[in-house]
């Protein structure tokens, strides 16, 4: 009987773990598009900053500034 109680407890815990796993998986599915969207925005900003730096460097070269 003691063994049955332990097994029942283990089964309950396993079910709880499965439920949590499902919830986490669903949440990640929700968040993934938001994260990738933000990554794209950051990539764009990074490219814009690179262009600005290149432009400033070119202007500096034109004006004879050294780095």
mmCIF file as Biopython writes it, N, C-alpha, C and O atoms, coordinates in Angstrom:
data_model
#
loop_
_atom_site.group_PDB
_atom_site.id
_atom_site.type_symbol
_atom_site.label_atom_id
_atom_site.label_alt_id
_atom_site.label_comp_id
_atom_site.label_asym_id
_atom_site.label_entity_id
_atom_site.label_seq_id
_atom_site.pdbx_PDB_ins_code
_atom_site.Cartn_x
_atom_site.Cartn_y
_atom_site.Cartn_z
_atom_site.occupancy
_atom_site.B_iso_or_equiv
_atom_site.auth_seq_id
_atom_site.auth_asym_id
_atom_site.pdbx_PDB_model_num
ATOM 1   N N  . UNK A ? 1  ? 0.838  -1.200 0.000   1.0 0.0 1  A 1 
ATOM 2   C CA . UNK A ? 1  ? 0.000  0.000  0.000   1.0 0.0 1  A 1 
ATOM 3   C C  . UNK A ? 1  ? 0.875  1.252  0.000   1.0 0.0 1  A 1 
ATOM 4   O O  . UNK A ? 1  ? 0.579  2.231  -0.686  1.0 0.0 1  A 1 
ATOM 5   N N  . UNK A ? 2  ? 1.958  1.206  0.782   1.0 0.0 2  A 1 
ATOM 6   C CA . UNK A ? 2  ? 2.886  2.341  0.832   1.0 0.0 2  A 1 
ATOM 7   C C  . UNK A ? 2  ? 3.482  2.588  -0.553  1.0 0.0 2  A 1 
ATOM 8   O O  . UNK A ? 2  ? 3.616  3.727  -1.002  1.0 0.0 2  A 1 
ATOM 9   N N  . UNK A ? 3  ? 3.833  1.495  -1.207  1.0 0.0 3  A 1 
ATOM 10  C CA . UNK A ? 3  ? 4.418  1.568  -2.546  1.0 0.0 3  A 1 
ATOM 11  C C  . UNK A ? 3  ? 3.434  2.198  -3.524  1.0 0.0 3  A 1 
ATOM 12  O O  . UNK A ? 3  ? 3.827  3.007  -4.365  1.0 0.0 3  A 1 
ATOM 13  N N  . UNK A ? 4  ? 2.170  1.836  -3.421  1.0 0.0 4  A 1 
ATOM 14  C CA . UNK A ? 4  ? 1.139  2.401  -4.294  1.0 0.0 4  A 1 
ATOM 15  C C  . UNK A ? 4  ? 1.004  3.902  -4.078  1.0 0.0 4  A 1 
ATOM 16  O O  . UNK A ? 4  ? 0.823  4.658  -5.032  1.0 0.0 4  A 1 
ATOM 17  N N  . UNK A ? 5  ? 1.093  4.334  -2.819  1.0 0.0 5  A 1 
ATOM 18  C CA . UNK A ? 5  ? 1.015  5.775  -2.523  1.0 0.0 5  A 1 
ATOM 19  C C  . UNK A ? 5  ? 2.177  6.508  -3.190  1.0 0.0 5  A 1 
ATOM 20  O O  . UNK A ? 5  ? 1.993  7.563  -3.797  1.0 0.0 5  A 1 
ATOM 21  N N  . UNK A ? 6  ? 3.369  5.936  -3.069  1.0 0.0 6  A 1 
ATOM 22  C CA . UNK A ? 6  ? 4.558  6.563  -3.659  1.0 0.0 6  A 1 
ATOM 23  C C  . UNK A ? 6  ? 4.397  6.651  -5.175  1.0 0.0 6  A 1 
ATOM 24  O O  . UNK A ? 6  ? 4.669  7.688  -5.779  1.0 0.0 6  A 1 
ATOM 25  N N  . UNK A ? 7  ? 3.952  5.553  -5.778  1.0 0.0 7  A 1 
ATOM 26  C CA . UNK A ? 7  ? 3.751  5.551  -7.239  1.0 0.0 7  A 1 
ATOM 27  C C  . UNK A ? 7  ? 2.713  6.580  -7.662  1.0 0.0 7  A 1 
ATOM 28  O O  . UNK A ? 7  ? 2.889  7.272  -8.665  1.0 0.0 7  A 1 
ATOM 29  N N  . UNK A ? 8  ? 1.633  6.680  -6.897  1.0 0.0 8  A 1 
ATOM 30  C CA . UNK A ? 8  ? 0.583  7.652  -7.212  1.0 0.0 8  A 1 
ATOM 31  C C  . UNK A ? 8  ? 1.136  9.071  -7.120  1.0 0.0 8  A 1 
ATOM 32  O O  . UNK A ? 8  ? 0.829  9.924  -7.953  1.0 0.0 8  A 1 
ATOM 33  N N  . UNK A ? 9  ? 1.948  9.311  -6.108  1.0 0.0 9  A 1 
ATOM 34  C CA . UNK A ? 9  ? 2.559  10.636 -5.924  1.0 0.0 9  A 1 
ATOM 35  C C  . UNK A ? 9  ? 3.493  10.964 -7.082  1.0 0.0 9  A 1 
ATOM 36  O O  . UNK A ? 9  ? 3.479  12.078 -7.606  1.0 0.0 9  A 1 
ATOM 37  N N  . UNK A ? 10 ? 4.301  9.991  -7.474  1.0 0.0 10 A 1 
ATOM 38  C CA . UNK A ? 10 ? 5.223  10.171 -8.596  1.0 0.0 10 A 1 
ATOM 39  C C  . UNK A ? 10 ? 4.434  10.463 -9.877  1.0 0.0 10 A 1 
ATOM 40  O O  . UNK A ? 10 ? 4.809  11.344 -10.650 1.0 0.0 10 A 1 
ATOM 41  N N  . UNK A ? 11 ? 3.354  9.731  -10.097 1.0 0.0 11 A 1 
ATOM 42  C CA . UNK A ? 11 ? 2.525  9.960  -11.290 1.0 0.0 11 A 1 
ATOM 43  C C  . UNK A ? 11 ? 1.954  11.368 -11.297 1.0 0.0 11 A 1 
ATOM 44  O O  . UNK A ? 11 ? 1.939  12.030 -12.334 1.0 0.0 11 A 1 
ATOM 45  N N  . UNK A ? 12 ? 1.479  11.834 -10.127 1.0 0.0 12 A 1 
ATOM 46  C CA . UNK A ? 12 ? 0.928  13.192 -10.028 1.0 0.0 12 A 1 
ATOM 47  C C  . UNK A ? 12 ? 1.988  14.226 -10.397 1.0 0.0 12 A 1 
ATOM 48  O O  . UNK A ? 12 ? 1.733  15.178 -11.135 1.0 0.0 12 A 1 
ATOM 49  N N  . UNK A ? 13 ? 3.187  14.004 -9.855  1.0 0.0 13 A 1 
ATOM 50  C CA . UNK A ? 13 ? 4.275  14.945 -10.127 1.0 0.0 13 A 1 
ATOM 51  C C  . UNK A ? 13 ? 4.643  14.926 -11.614 1.0 0.0 13 A 1 
ATOM 52  O O  . UNK A ? 13 ? 4.901  15.975 -12.203 1.0 0.0 13 A 1 
ATOM 53  N N  . UNK A ? 14 ? 4.667  13.755 -12.208 1.0 0.0 14 A 1 
ATOM 54  C CA . UNK A ? 14 ? 4.976  13.653 -13.638 1.0 0.0 14 A 1 
ATOM 55  C C  . UNK A ? 14 ? 3.923  14.381 -14.476 1.0 0.0 14 A 1 
ATOM 56  O O  . UNK A ? 14 ? 4.256  15.062 -15.446 1.0 0.0 14 A 1 
ATOM 57  N N  . UNK A ? 15 ? 2.666  14.234 -14.099 1.0 0.0 15 A 1 
ATOM 58  C CA . UNK A ? 15 ? 1.591  14.930 -14.809 1.0 0.0 15 A 1 
ATOM 59  C C  . UNK A ? 15 ? 1.760  16.439 -14.680 1.0 0.0 15 A 1 
ATOM 60  O O  . UNK A ? 15 ? 1.572  17.180 -15.645 1.0 0.0 15 A 1 
ATOM 61  N N  . UNK A ? 16 ? 2.116  16.883 -13.482 1.0 0.0 16 A 1 
ATOM 62  C CA . UNK A ? 16 ? 2.333  18.319 -13.260 1.0 0.0 16 A 1 
ATOM 63  C C  . UNK A ? 16 ? 3.481  18.821 -14.122 1.0 0.0 16 A 1 
ATOM 64  O O  . UNK A ? 16 ? 3.404  19.904 -14.701 1.0 0.0 16 A 1 
ATOM 65  N N  . UNK A ? 17 ? 4.543  18.033 -14.207 1.0 0.0 17 A 1 
ATOM 66  C CA . UNK A ? 17 ? 5.692  18.402 -15.036 1.0 0.0 17 A 1 
ATOM 67  C C  . UNK A ? 17 ? 5.268  18.497 -16.502 1.0 0.0 17 A 1 
ATOM 68  O O  . UNK A ? 17 ? 5.637  19.444 -17.197 1.0 0.0 17 A 1 
ATOM 69  N N  . UNK A ? 18 ? 4.500  17.526 -16.967 1.0 0.0 18 A 1 
ATOM 70  C CA . UNK A ? 18 ? 4.020  17.544 -18.359 1.0 0.0 18 A 1 
ATOM 71  C C  . UNK A ? 18 ? 3.177  18.784 -18.632 1.0 0.0 18 A 1 
ATOM 72  O O  . UNK A ? 18 ? 3.308  19.419 -19.678 1.0 0.0 18 A 1 
ATOM 73  N N  . UNK A ? 19 ? 2.313  19.119 -17.683 1.0 0.0 19 A 1 
ATOM 74  C CA . UNK A ? 19 ? 1.462  20.308 -17.826 1.0 0.0 19 A 1 
ATOM 75  C C  . UNK A ? 19 ? 2.329  21.562 -17.928 1.0 0.0 19 A 1 
ATOM 76  O O  . UNK A ? 19 ? 2.128  22.403 -18.804 1.0 0.0 19 A 1 
ATOM 77  N N  . UNK A ? 20 ? 3.291  21.669 -17.021 1.0 0.0 20 A 1 
ATOM 78  C CA . UNK A ? 20 ? 4.202  22.822 -17.048 1.0 0.0 20 A 1 
ATOM 79  C C  . UNK A ? 20 ? 4.961  22.886 -18.363 1.0 0.0 20 A 1 
ATOM 80  O O  . UNK A ? 20 ? 5.123  23.956 -18.949 1.0 0.0 20 A 1 
ATOM 81  N N  . UNK A ? 21 ? 5.418  21.741 -18.815 1.0 0.0 21 A 1 
ATOM 82  C CA . UNK A ? 21 ? 6.162  21.661 -20.075 1.0 0.0 21 A 1 
ATOM 83  C C  . UNK A ? 21 ? 5.301  22.194 -21.223 1.0 0.0 21 A 1 
ATOM 84  O O  . UNK A ? 21 ? 5.777  22.954 -22.066 1.0 0.0 21 A 1 
ATOM 85  N N  . UNK A ? 22 ? 4.037  21.788 -21.242 1.0 0.0 22 A 1 
ATOM 86  C CA . UNK A ? 22 ? 3.111  22.263 -22.264 1.0 0.0 22 A 1 
ATOM 87  C C  . UNK A ? 22 ? 2.906  23.767 -22.197 1.0 0.0 22 A 1 
ATOM 88  O O  . UNK A ? 22 ? 2.890  24.444 -23.225 1.0 0.0 22 A 1 
ATOM 89  N N  . UNK A ? 23 ? 2.750  24.292 -20.980 1.0 0.0 23 A 1 
ATOM 90  C CA . UNK A ? 23 ? 2.551  25.731 -20.802 1.0 0.0 23 A 1 
ATOM 91  C C  . UNK A ? 23 ? 3.776  26.511 -21.278 1.0 0.0 23 A 1 
ATOM 92  O O  . UNK A ? 23 ? 3.649  27.525 -21.964 1.0 0.0 23 A 1 
ATOM 93  N N  . UNK A ? 24 ? 4.954  26.029 -20.909 1.0 0.0 24 A 1 
ATOM 94  C CA . UNK A ? 24 ? 6.196  26.700 -21.306 1.0 0.0 24 A 1 
ATOM 95  C C  . UNK A ? 24 ? 6.341  26.673 -22.830 1.0 0.0 24 A 1 
ATOM 96  O O  . UNK A ? 24 ? 6.706  27.672 -23.451 1.0 0.0 24 A 1 
ATOM 97  N N  . UNK A ? 25 ? 6.050  25.518 -23.413 1.0 0.0 25 A 1 
ATOM 98  C CA . UNK A ? 25 ? 6.160  25.382 -24.871 1.0 0.0 25 A 1 
ATOM 99  C C  . UNK A ? 25 ? 5.215  26.369 -25.574 1.0 0.0 25 A 1 
ATOM 100 O O  . UNK A ? 25 ? 5.610  27.026 -26.537 1.0 0.0 25 A 1 
ATOM 101 N N  . UNK A ? 26 ? 3.980  26.469 -25.097 1.0 0.0 26 A 1 
ATOM 102 C CA . UNK A ? 26 ? 3.017  27.399 -25.686 1.0 0.0 26 A 1 
ATOM 103 C C  . UNK A ? 26 ? 3.473  28.843 -25.533 1.0 0.0 26 A 1 
ATOM 104 O O  . UNK A ? 26 ? 3.348  29.644 -26.459 1.0 0.0 26 A 1 
ATOM 105 N N  . UNK A ? 27 ? 4.000  29.169 -24.364 1.0 0.0 27 A 1 
ATOM 106 C CA . UNK A ? 27 ? 4.463  30.549 -24.114 1.0 0.0 27 A 1 
ATOM 107 C C  . UNK A ? 27 ? 5.627  30.892 -25.051 1.0 0.0 27 A 1 
ATOM 108 O O  . UNK A ? 27 ? 5.700  31.998 -25.586 1.0 0.0 27 A 1 
ATOM 109 N N  . UNK A ? 28 ? 6.527  29.933 -25.238 1.0 0.0 28 A 1 
ATOM 110 C CA . UNK A ? 28 ? 7.660  30.166 -26.140 1.0 0.0 28 A 1 
ATOM 111 C C  . UNK A ? 28 ? 7.175  30.374 -27.576 1.0 0.0 28 A 1 
ATOM 112 O O  . UNK A ? 28 ? 7.710  31.204 -28.311 1.0 0.0 28 A 1 
ATOM 113 N N  . UNK A ? 29 ? 6.149  29.604 -27.963 1.0 0.0 29 A 1 
ATOM 114 C CA . UNK A ? 29 ? 5.576  29.782 -29.307 1.0 0.0 29 A 1 
ATOM 115 C C  . UNK A ? 29 ? 5.019  31.187 -29.472 1.0 0.0 29 A 1 
ATOM 116 O O  . UNK A ? 29 ? 5.140  31.788 -30.540 1.0 0.0 29 A 1 
ATOM 117 N N  . UNK A ? 30 ? 4.401  31.715 -28.401 1.0 0.0 30 A 1 
ATOM 118 C CA . UNK A ? 30 ? 3.855  33.080 -28.435 1.0 0.0 30 A 1 
ATOM 119 C C  . UNK A ? 30 ? 4.980  34.106 -28.531 1.0 0.0 30 A 1 
ATOM 120 O O  . UNK A ? 30 ? 4.893  35.060 -29.304 1.0 0.0 30 A 1 
ATOM 121 N N  . UNK A ? 31 ? 6.031  33.906 -27.748 1.0 0.0 31 A 1 
ATOM 122 C CA . UNK A ? 31 ? 7.093  34.904 -27.648 1.0 0.0 31 A 1 
ATOM 123 C C  . UNK A ? 31 ? 8.029  34.906 -28.849 1.0 0.0 31 A 1 
ATOM 124 O O  . UNK A ? 31 ? 8.596  35.943 -29.191 1.0 0.0 31 A 1 
ATOM 125 N N  . UNK A ? 32 ? 8.194  33.754 -29.492 1.0 0.0 32 A 1 
ATOM 126 C CA . UNK A ? 32 ? 9.177  33.641 -30.571 1.0 0.0 32 A 1 
ATOM 127 C C  . UNK A ? 32 ? 9.018  34.708 -31.654 1.0 0.0 32 A 1 
ATOM 128 O O  . UNK A ? 32 ? 10.003 35.356 -32.009 1.0 0.0 32 A 1 
ATOM 129 N N  . UNK A ? 33 ? 7.799  34.916 -32.197 1.0 0.0 33 A 1 
ATOM 130 C CA . UNK A ? 33 ? 7.656  35.946 -33.246 1.0 0.0 33 A 1 
ATOM 131 C C  . UNK A ? 33 ? 8.018  37.343 -32.735 1.0 0.0 33 A 1 
ATOM 132 O O  . UNK A ? 33 ? 8.616  38.134 -33.465 1.0 0.0 33 A 1 
ATOM 133 N N  . UNK A ? 34 ? 7.660  37.649 -31.487 1.0 0.0 34 A 1 
ATOM 134 C CA . UNK A ? 34 ? 7.990  38.961 -30.914 1.0 0.0 34 A 1 
ATOM 135 C C  . UNK A ? 34 ? 9.500  39.125 -30.816 1.0 0.0 34 A 1 
ATOM 136 O O  . UNK A ? 34 ? 10.041 40.185 -31.129 1.0 0.0 34 A 1 
ATOM 137 N N  . UNK A ? 35 ? 10.173 38.067 -30.378 1.0 0.0 35 A 1 
ATOM 138 C CA . UNK A ? 35 ? 11.629 38.121 -30.216 1.0 0.0 35 A 1 
ATOM 139 C C  . UNK A ? 35 ? 12.296 38.294 -31.582 1.0 0.0 35 A 1 
ATOM 140 O O  . UNK A ? 35 ? 13.188 39.128 -31.736 1.0 0.0 35 A 1 
ATOM 141 N N  . UNK A ? 36 ? 11.869 37.511 -32.570 1.0 0.0 36 A 1 
ATOM 142 C CA . UNK A ? 36 ? 12.504 37.613 -33.884 1.0 0.0 36 A 1 
ATOM 143 C C  . UNK A ? 36 ? 12.235 38.974 -34.503 1.0 0.0 36 A 1 
ATOM 144 O O  . UNK A ? 36 ? 13.097 39.525 -35.188 1.0 0.0 36 A 1 
ATOM 145 N N  . UNK A ? 37 ? 11.040 39.523 -34.267 1.0 0.0 37 A 1 
ATOM 146 C CA . UNK A ? 37 ? 10.707 40.856 -34.768 1.0 0.0 37 A 1 
ATOM 147 C C  . UNK A ? 37 ? 11.652 41.886 -34.156 1.0 0.0 37 A 1 
ATOM 148 O O  . UNK A ? 37 ? 12.187 42.740 -34.863 1.0 0.0 37 A 1 
ATOM 149 N N  . UNK A ? 38 ? 11.855 41.804 -32.842 1.0 0.0 38 A 1 
ATOM 150 C CA . UNK A ? 38 ? 12.756 42.740 -32.163 1.0 0.0 38 A 1 
ATOM 151 C C  . UNK A ? 38 ? 14.188 42.572 -32.667 1.0 0.0 38 A 1 
ATOM 152 O O  . UNK A ? 38 ? 14.923 43.551 -32.790 1.0 0.0 38 A 1 
ATOM 153 N N  . UNK A ? 39 ? 14.581 41.339 -32.956 1.0 0.0 39 A 1 
ATOM 154 C CA . UNK A ? 39 ? 15.923 41.100 -33.483 1.0 0.0 39 A 1 
ATOM 155 C C  . UNK A ? 39 ? 16.083 41.787 -34.842 1.0 0.0 39 A 1 
ATOM 156 O O  . UNK A ? 39 ? 17.124 42.381 -35.122 1.0 0.0 39 A 1 
ATOM 157 N N  . UNK A ? 40 ? 15.044 41.703 -35.685 1.0 0.0 40 A 1 
ATOM 158 C CA . UNK A ? 40 ? 15.092 42.357 -36.993 1.0 0.0 40 A 1 
ATOM 159 C C  . UNK A ? 40 ? 15.235 43.866 -36.828 1.0 0.0 40 A 1 
ATOM 160 O O  . UNK A ? 40 ? 16.010 44.501 -37.543 1.0 0.0 40 A 1 
ATOM 161 N N  . UNK A ? 41 ? 14.489 44.438 -35.887 1.0 0.0 41 A 1 
ATOM 162 C CA . UNK A ? 41 ? 14.572 45.879 -35.620 1.0 0.0 41 A 1 
ATOM 163 C C  . UNK A ? 41 ? 15.990 46.241 -35.176 1.0 0.0 41 A 1 
ATOM 164 O O  . UNK A ? 41 ? 16.556 47.233 -35.634 1.0 0.0 41 A 1 
ATOM 165 N N  . UNK A ? 42 ? 16.557 45.427 -34.282 1.0 0.0 42 A 1 
ATOM 166 C CA . UNK A ? 42 ? 17.920 45.687 -33.809 1.0 0.0 42 A 1 
ATOM 167 C C  . UNK A ? 42 ? 18.931 45.578 -34.950 1.0 0.0 42 A 1 
ATOM 168 O O  . UNK A ? 42 ? 19.870 46.370 -35.020 1.0 0.0 42 A 1 
ATOM 169 N N  . UNK A ? 43 ? 18.747 44.605 -35.841 1.0 0.0 43 A 1 
ATOM 170 C CA . UNK A ? 43 ? 19.629 44.473 -37.003 1.0 0.0 43 A 1 
ATOM 171 C C  . UNK A ? 43 ? 19.565 45.726 -37.865 1.0 0.0 43 A 1 
ATOM 172 O O  . UNK A ? 43 ? 20.593 46.243 -38.302 1.0 0.0 43 A 1 
ATOM 173 N N  . UNK A ? 44 ? 18.349 46.210 -38.106 1.0 0.0 44 A 1 
ATOM 174 C CA . UNK A ? 44 ? 18.160 47.431 -38.891 1.0 0.0 44 A 1 
ATOM 175 C C  . UNK A ? 44 ? 18.878 48.611 -38.246 1.0 0.0 44 A 1 
ATOM 176 O O  . UNK A ? 44 ? 19.606 49.346 -38.914 1.0 0.0 44 A 1 
ATOM 177 N N  . UNK A ? 45 ? 18.669 48.784 -36.952 1.0 0.0 45 A 1 
ATOM 178 C CA . UNK A ? 45 ? 19.306 49.892 -36.237 1.0 0.0 45 A 1 
ATOM 179 C C  . UNK A ? 45 ? 20.826 49.777 -36.301 1.0 0.0 45 A 1 
ATOM 180 O O  . UNK A ? 45 ? 21.528 50.775 -36.462 1.0 0.0 45 A 1 
ATOM 181 N N  . UNK A ? 46 ? 21.316 48.567 -36.176 1.0 0.0 46 A 1 
ATOM 182 C CA . UNK A ? 46 ? 22.754 48.339 -36.229 1.0 0.0 46 A 1 
ATOM 183 C C  . UNK A ? 46 ? 23.313 48.751 -37.595 1.0 0.0 46 A 1 
ATOM 184 O O  . UNK A ? 46 ? 24.366 49.384 -37.677 1.0 0.0 46 A 1 
ATOM 185 N N  . UNK A ? 47 ? 22.599 48.385 -38.662 1.0 0.0 47 A 1 
ATOM 186 C CA . UNK A ? 47 ? 23.031 48.766 -40.021 1.0 0.0 47 A 1 
ATOM 187 C C  . UNK A ? 47 ? 22.994 50.280 -40.189 1.0 0.0 47 A 1 
ATOM 188 O O  . UNK A ? 47 ? 23.897 50.863 -40.788 1.0 0.0 47 A 1 
ATOM 189 N N  . UNK A ? 48 ? 21.957 50.915 -39.665 1.0 0.0 48 A 1 
ATOM 190 C CA . UNK A ? 48 ? 21.854 52.372 -39.753 1.0 0.0 48 A 1 
ATOM 191 C C  . UNK A ? 48 ? 23.019 53.032 -39.024 1.0 0.0 48 A 1 
ATOM 192 O O  . UNK A ? 48 ? 23.604 53.995 -39.521 1.0 0.0 48 A 1 
ATOM 193 N N  . UNK A ? 49 ? 23.352 52.510 -37.840 1.0 0.0 49 A 1 
ATOM 194 C CA . UNK A ? 49 ? 24.480 53.063 -37.086 1.0 0.0 49 A 1 
ATOM 195 C C  . UNK A ? 49 ? 25.790 52.883 -37.849 1.0 0.0 49 A 1 
ATOM 196 O O  . UNK A ? 49 ? 26.623 53.789 -37.880 1.0 0.0 49 A 1 
ATOM 197 N N  . UNK A ? 50 ? 25.969 51.725 -38.456 1.0 0.0 50 A 1 
ATOM 198 C CA . UNK A ? 50 ? 27.175 51.491 -39.256 1.0 0.0 50 A 1 
ATOM 199 C C  . UNK A ? 50 ? 27.265 52.508 -40.389 1.0 0.0 50 A 1 
ATOM 200 O O  . UNK A ? 50 ? 28.337 53.049 -40.662 1.0 0.0 50 A 1 
ATOM 201 N N  . UNK A ? 51 ? 26.131 52.765 -41.048 1.0 0.0 51 A 1 
ATOM 202 C CA . UNK A ? 51 ? 26.115 53.742 -42.143 1.0 0.0 51 A 1 
ATOM 203 C C  . UNK A ? 51 ? 26.471 55.138 -41.636 1.0 0.0 51 A 1 
ATOM 204 O O  . UNK A ? 51 ? 27.221 55.869 -42.284 1.0 0.0 51 A 1 
ATOM 205 N N  . UNK A ? 52 ? 25.932 55.499 -40.483 1.0 0.0 52 A 1 
ATOM 206 C CA . UNK A ? 52 ? 26.220 56.818 -39.902 1.0 0.0 52 A 1 
ATOM 207 C C  . UNK A ? 52 ? 27.717 56.936 -39.593 1.0 0.0 52 A 1 
ATOM 208 O O  . UNK A ? 52 ? 28.346 57.951 -39.891 1.0 0.0 52 A 1 
ATOM 209 N N  . UNK A ? 53 ? 28.269 55.886 -38.993 1.0 0.0 53 A 1 
ATOM 210 C CA . UNK A ? 53 ? 29.698 55.896 -38.647 1.0 0.0 53 A 1 
ATOM 211 C C  . UNK A ? 53 ? 30.547 56.005 -39.921 1.0 0.0 53 A 1 
ATOM 212 O O  . UNK A ? 53 ? 31.514 56.765 -39.973 1.0 0.0 53 A 1 
ATOM 213 N N  . UNK A ? 54 ? 30.166 55.226 -40.954 1.0 0.0 54 A 1 
ATOM 214 C CA . UNK A ? 54 ? 30.902 55.294 -42.221 1.0 0.0 54 A 1 
ATOM 215 C C  . UNK A ? 54 ? 30.844 56.701 -42.811 1.0 0.0 54 A 1 
ATOM 216 O O  . UNK A ? 54 ? 31.847 57.225 -43.295 1.0 0.0 54 A 1 
ATOM 217 N N  . UNK A ? 55 ? 29.652 57.305 -42.765 1.0 0.0 55 A 1 
ATOM 218 C CA . UNK A ? 55 ? 29.473 58.665 -43.290 1.0 0.0 55 A 1 
ATOM 219 C C  . UNK A ? 55 ? 30.337 59.650 -42.508 1.0 0.0 55 A 1 
ATOM 220 O O  . UNK A ? 55 ? 31.011 60.497 -43.096 1.0 0.0 55 A 1 
ATOM 221 N N  . UNK A ? 56 ? 30.316 59.537 -41.187 1.0 0.0 56 A 1 
ATOM 222 C CA . UNK A ? 56 ? 31.124 60.433 -40.351 1.0 0.0 56 A 1 
ATOM 223 C C  . UNK A ? 56 ? 32.614 60.240 -40.626 1.0 0.0 56 A 1 
ATOM 224 O O  . UNK A ? 56 ? 33.366 61.213 -40.693 1.0 0.0 56 A 1 
ATOM 225 N N  . UNK A ? 57 ? 33.035 58.996 -40.784 1.0 0.0 57 A 1 
ATOM 226 C CA . UNK A ? 57 ? 34.445 58.729 -41.092 1.0 0.0 57 A 1 
ATOM 227 C C  . UNK A ? 57 ? 34.832 59.341 -42.428 1.0 0.0 57 A 1 
ATOM 228 O O  . UNK A ? 57 ? 35.901 59.936 -42.565 1.0 0.0 57 A 1 
ATOM 229 N N  . UNK A ? 58 ? 33.951 59.190 -43.413 1.0 0.0 58 A 1 
ATOM 230 C CA . UNK A ? 58 ? 34.221 59.755 -44.740 1.0 0.0 58 A 1 
ATOM 231 C C  . UNK A ? 58 ? 34.316 61.277 -44.657 1.0 0.0 58 A 1 
ATOM 232 O O  . UNK A ? 58 ? 35.218 61.878 -45.241 1.0 0.0 58 A 1 
ATOM 233 N N  . UNK A ? 59 ? 33.378 61.902 -43.927 1.0 0.0 59 A 1 
ATOM 234 C CA . UNK A ? 59 ? 33.413 63.368 -43.761 1.0 0.0 59 A 1 
ATOM 235 C C  . UNK A ? 59 ? 34.692 63.782 -43.052 1.0 0.0 59 A 1 
ATOM 236 O O  . UNK A ? 59 ? 35.332 64.763 -43.430 1.0 0.0 59 A 1 
ATOM 237 N N  . UNK A ? 60 ? 35.062 63.029 -42.021 1.0 0.0 60 A 1 
ATOM 238 C CA . UNK A ? 60 ? 36.285 63.321 -41.285 1.0 0.0 60 A 1 
ATOM 239 C C  . UNK A ? 60 ? 37.499 63.241 -42.195 1.0 0.0 60 A 1 
ATOM 240 O O  . UNK A ? 60 ? 38.389 64.088 -42.123 1.0 0.0 60 A 1 
ATOM 241 N N  . UNK A ? 61 ? 37.538 62.216 -43.059 1.0 0.0 61 A 1 
ATOM 242 C CA . UNK A ? 61 ? 38.644 62.081 -44.014 1.0 0.0 61 A 1 
ATOM 243 C C  . UNK A ? 61 ? 38.674 63.270 -44.963 1.0 0.0 61 A 1 
ATOM 244 O O  . UNK A ? 61 ? 39.739 63.816 -45.250 1.0 0.0 61 A 1 
ATOM 245 N N  . UNK A ? 62 ? 37.492 63.674 -45.453 1.0 0.0 62 A 1 
ATOM 246 C CA . UNK A ? 62 ? 37.395 64.821 -46.364 1.0 0.0 62 A 1 
ATOM 247 C C  . UNK A ? 62 ? 37.968 66.072 -45.706 1.0 0.0 62 A 1 
ATOM 248 O O  . UNK A ? 62 ? 38.668 66.861 -46.341 1.0 0.0 62 A 1 
ATOM 249 N N  . UNK A ? 63 ? 37.659 66.238 -44.421 1.0 0.0 63 A 1 
ATOM 250 C CA . UNK A ? 63 ? 38.081 67.436 -43.703 1.0 0.0 63 A 1 
ATOM 251 C C  . UNK A ? 63 ? 39.493 67.308 -43.133 1.0 0.0 63 A 1 
ATOM 252 O O  . UNK A ? 63 ? 40.026 68.254 -42.552 1.0 0.0 63 A 1 
ATOM 253 N N  . UNK A ? 64 ? 40.083 66.142 -43.304 1.0 0.0 64 A 1 
ATOM 254 C CA . UNK A ? 64 ? 41.469 65.942 -42.882 1.0 0.0 64 A 1 
ATOM 255 C C  . UNK A ? 64 ? 41.638 65.562 -41.425 1.0 0.0 64 A 1 
ATOM 256 O O  . UNK A ? 64 ? 42.722 65.729 -40.867 1.0 0.0 64 A 1 
ATOM 257 N N  . UNK A ? 65 ? 40.576 65.050 -40.792 1.0 0.0 65 A 1 
ATOM 258 C CA . UNK A ? 65 ? 40.715 64.596 -39.404 1.0 0.0 65 A 1 
ATOM 259 C C  . UNK A ? 65 ? 41.338 63.213 -39.370 1.0 0.0 65 A 1 
ATOM 260 O O  . UNK A ? 65 ? 41.063 62.369 -40.223 1.0 0.0 65 A 1 
ATOM 261 N N  . UNK A ? 66 ? 42.183 62.997 -38.367 1.0 0.0 66 A 1 
ATOM 262 C CA . UNK A ? 66 ? 42.750 61.666 -38.153 1.0 0.0 66 A 1 
ATOM 263 C C  . UNK A ? 66 ? 41.902 60.957 -37.093 1.0 0.0 66 A 1 
ATOM 264 O O  . UNK A ? 66 ? 41.315 61.611 -36.231 1.0 0.0 66 A 1 
ATOM 265 N N  . UNK A ? 67 ? 41.836 59.621 -37.153 1.0 0.0 67 A 1 
ATOM 266 C CA . UNK A ? 67 ? 41.094 58.869 -36.123 1.0 0.0 67 A 1 
ATOM 267 C C  . UNK A ? 67 ? 41.879 58.838 -34.845 1.0 0.0 67 A 1 
ATOM 268 O O  . UNK A ? 67 ? 41.429 58.255 -33.858 1.0 0.0 67 A 1 
#
